[in-house]
Amino acid sequence: MTQREVILKNFWEYYDLAEFALKQKKFNGAVTLYYKALVELCDIALMESVGRLGANHTERFKMLQSYNPELYDISSNLFSFYRDSYSTAISETVAKKVKENVDNAKNKVIKDKELDKKE
């Protein structure tokens, strides 16, 4: 498996679990998992544009800011919800907002032929 395939597989795992958590009204878990899925999307985009991954959130944010400002905006705007999901009660409204943003990022990063491929 290529690194991109591993990252894509991880994306689908986090995303599918987030969808399940949202349906179960487990909003903190959903936000955490949607954000982890978003990080995988960011890594795919960075692999394609820079050829490497950020070592941590800070490095990833700096690289995204330079090479993919649109994903940078999405990920930095959602980071506080991700952080909050560890210590506060997340509302359904927030969870759905995070999902919507991750779906927008997914549609920008993942090619059409990969949308149904969750292996």
N, C-alpha and C positions, 0 to 999 in steps of 0.2 A: 504494500500500500504506500502511495506517495504521502508526503507530509500534508498536502492539500486534502487528500482523501481522508486522512485521519482527522484533520480539523473539521471537515465537512461532516464526518460521522459524529464527532463530538457535538457539533452544532445541532444536528437532528436529535441526538439523545437529550440534550438540555431542553431544546424547544418542545419536543413531545412531552417530556416530563412537566414542563411549565404549563402546557395546554391542559394536561391532566389535573395539575394542582389548581389551576384557575377554575376548572369545572367543578372541583371538589370544594371550592370556596376557601382554599388555603392560599390566601393572597400574599403572605410573606414569602412562602416557598415559591409561588409563581414568579414574584418579582426577582428573587434571587436567581432562579433558573433562567428566566428571560434575559437577565443581564449577562449571565454566563454564556448564553447562546449568542448574545450580541458581541461579546468579546471574541468568540470564535469567528464571527463574521468580520470583525475588525482585523483579525489575524489573517484571514483569507485575503482581504483587500491589501494588507501590508505585504504579504508574500507576493502578490501580483504586481504591486507598484514599486516596492523597495527590494524585495528578494529576501527579507528576513523579518523576524518577529521582534516585538518589544519584550524585554525581560520581565517587566512588571507594568502595573497600571500607569505609573508616571511616564516611563519611557514610551509605552504604547500611545498615551495621549499626545506626547510631543511629536511622535512620528505621524500620527493621524493629523495633527494640526497642520503639519507641513505638506503631507502627501494626499490626504483625503479629508478636507475641512468639513464636508457634509457629514461623514461618519463621526468625526471629532465632535461636532455639535450634538449629534444624537447621543453619543456615549457620555459626553461630559454632562449633558443635561439630565441624563438618567442616573448618573453615578450616585447622587444623593439619595435617590429612592432605594438603590441597591444597598447602600450603607445603612439607611434607616431600617431596612428589612430585618436587620439583626437585632434591633433594640426597640422598635416601636410597632404598633399595630398598623399594618398597611390596609388601606380601604380598597374596596372593589374598584372604585373610580381610578385610583392610582394604578392598580394592577392592570386595568384595561388600557390606560394611557401608555404604560410601559410596553404592553403587548403590541399596541398599534405602532409605536415607534420601532420596535424590533421587526415587525412585519414590513414596514417601509424600508428598513435597512436590508432585510432579507431580499426584497424584490430588486434592490439595487446591486447586491453583491452576487447572489446566486444566479447562475445562468438558467434559462428556461428548462433545459434538458435535465438539470439537477434537482428541480423542484419536487419531483415525485420520487427521487432516488434517496432512500433513507437507509441504505445498507450499512 
